[in-house]
Amino acid sequence: MTDPRRLLLSLFEAAIAAAQPALRIPAFLPPAPKGRLVVVGAGKASAAMARAVEDNWQGKLEGLVVTRYGHGVACKNIEIVEAAHPVPDAAGMAAAARMLDLVQSLGREDLVLALMSGGGSAVLSNPAPPVTLEMFRALTSALLKSGANIVEINTVRKHLSTISGGRLAAAAAPARVLTLGISDVPGDDPSTIGSGPTVPDPTTLADAFAVLAKYGIEPAPEIAARLADPAAETPKSLPHAAYRMIAAPIQSLDRAAEIARAEGFAVHSLGPDLEGEARDVAAAHADLVRRIKAGHGPVASPCVLLSGGETTVTVRGHGRGGRNAEFALALAVALDGLAEVWALAGDTDGIDGTEANAGALVAPDTLARARVLGLSASERLADNDGYGFFAALGDLVTTGPTHTNVNDFRAIVIR
């Protein structure tokens, strides 16, 4: 495959395909319970997960799953509700309340099959009184703009919720709970994926306060009161609940690596768990590229560099674009037109932040083409406007909802 753009897109497509629920779900389905099987779930992949369960389950089932707007998949017996992400809305709040009511009706011979993926924290939001939805929305927006990572954000959200941080599983007792998870977080920690509604929560109220203090966020008095209430602490033990991880970022990176090697490229993986400011991670990638080009890197060209994880963006400008567009723009600036280097950064769920693109492509002529259009890459980066920059160049990567979510995917081709 001589076209680097085509190669990059094929690697991204392969990474997404490797994490499809229809491929991953069947091997993890449990035996039928003596009682009812109730399916619940939340996240960008949860509707596709529910459809995969229905397609492979022989007995009766029922349930309620909530996903992001536009990510729904038709099911026969499992109700699919769509709600807002990343800032929650009333639809998600109502679905969360109904889900709690559903599992509270179950007994010892029943089984809750929970389907969890990234995005569940927002679409399954049910703030506990006296915290209102508007307070919760405002706090979520502040956290997203602050540069806080997903663990920190979810530490706060779990302690303000009636359903996150193990509370859904607690409400289901004495029924058994089995969770099938698709990881979108560094380290694949079940308590962070979707804010862990079915697993014990290792974080504390004090941890939540510490996150707000770290980023200088002044909470509403009602939020402060909730976080100061010992009764608001999350469950630390759920002996009736089990968890199975059915897809994780490393599997998608491995599949992309197989394809790159088949095309004649050496592969160097930086791993599935990279974190940090998107522009800082981009600068580190650019430095590695230059070392490889100079013959001093861990691999020789022609090669492909792969990495996953979840970067953050501290929003200081007024532009548009998620962390992958920010990474791509910062990488283009750092490479400064370096010859024979192409790159792709994209979110495997198909949504980069709040935009309709998954990510963006970088080429050796990216900055030159931008200058012809009167665009300054450094100025757009300062304004956090990766989306606008790559949209003008026609270099956005747009997949639409992919119905899975194994975090960000980055690939750099060096010829």
C-alpha positions, 0 to 999 in steps of 0.5 A: 500500500503506497499511499500513506493516507490510505494506509492510515485510514485502513489502520484506523478502520481495523482498530475500530473493527477489532472492538465491535460488540458483535465480534466480542460479545458472544464469547462472554455471555453467561449461562441463563439464570433461573429467574429473569435476565435484565439487561442494562447499560450505558455508553456510546457502544452500549446499544450495539452491545445490547443488539449483540446480546439479543442476537446471541441469546436463546432465552427471554430477556428485557432491559433498558440501555442508554446511549449517546444521541445518534448512537442508537441501534434497534433492539426487539426486547431491550429499550434503547434511550438516547441522551446527551454527551459529554454534558448530560441532559434530562433524558439521561437523568430520567433513564438513570432513574428508570434503570434504578427502579428496574433493578430494584425489583429483582430477586436472588435468582435473577441476573443483571447483565450490565453493558458498559462503555465509554460515555456512560458517565454523561448519558447515565447521569442522575445527580443526588439531591440537593444537586440539580441537573443544571448544577451537574451540567455546569460542573461537568463543563468546567471539569472538561475545560480544566484539563482534568483527566478522565479519572479525576472527572469521574471521581467527582461525578461518581460522588454526586450521583445516585447510580454511578460509583457502584450504586447501580449494582448496590440497588440490584442486590440480592440479584447477581450482576455481571458487567461486560465492559469495553474500555476507553480509559488508560489502564482499563480500570472498570471503576472509571469506565462510565463511572463504574455503576456496577463496581466498587469505587476506590475513590473517596469524597476527599478525593473529589474535593481534591480534584476541584481544588487542584483545578481551581473549580469553586463548586455550588454550595449544594455540591459542596454540601453533598461532597461533605456528607459521609452518607454520600460515600460510594460502595467499597464492596459488591460481592454479588457483582462480577466484571468481564472486559470484552474489548480494550485498546491494546487489542485494536493497536495489535490489529493495526500493527498486524496490518502495518507489518503486512504492508512492509512497515516496521512497527513501534508501539508506544502503548495504549495508555498515553495521557497528558496534554494533547499538544505535549503528547504531540511534541513527544511524538514529533521528537521521536519521529525526528530521532527515527529520521536521524537514525537514532530511534528505537526502530528504522524507517519505513515504519509506523508508530502507534499509540492509544490512550486519552489526552486532555485539552486545557481550553483557553481559546474559542475554537472548535475541536476535540483532543485528537484534532488538537494533537494533530494540529500540534503535531503538524506544528512540531513537525514543521513540514518534515518530509515523508511523515504522515499521521492520523489521530482519531477517537474510535467512537467516531466523535472527537469531543463534541464535533462530528469528526473522529479526528484528522490527518497530517501530511508533509504539506499540511502547513504549506497548504494552510499558508496558501489559504491564509491559515496560521497553524500556530494561531489556530492551535493557540485558539484550540481550533483544530477542527476549523484548521483541518476542516479548511484543508479537507483533512478531517477524518469522519466515520460517523458513530462507530458503535464501539469505544476503545479510546483514541488511536494515533498512527504515524507513517514514516517512509 
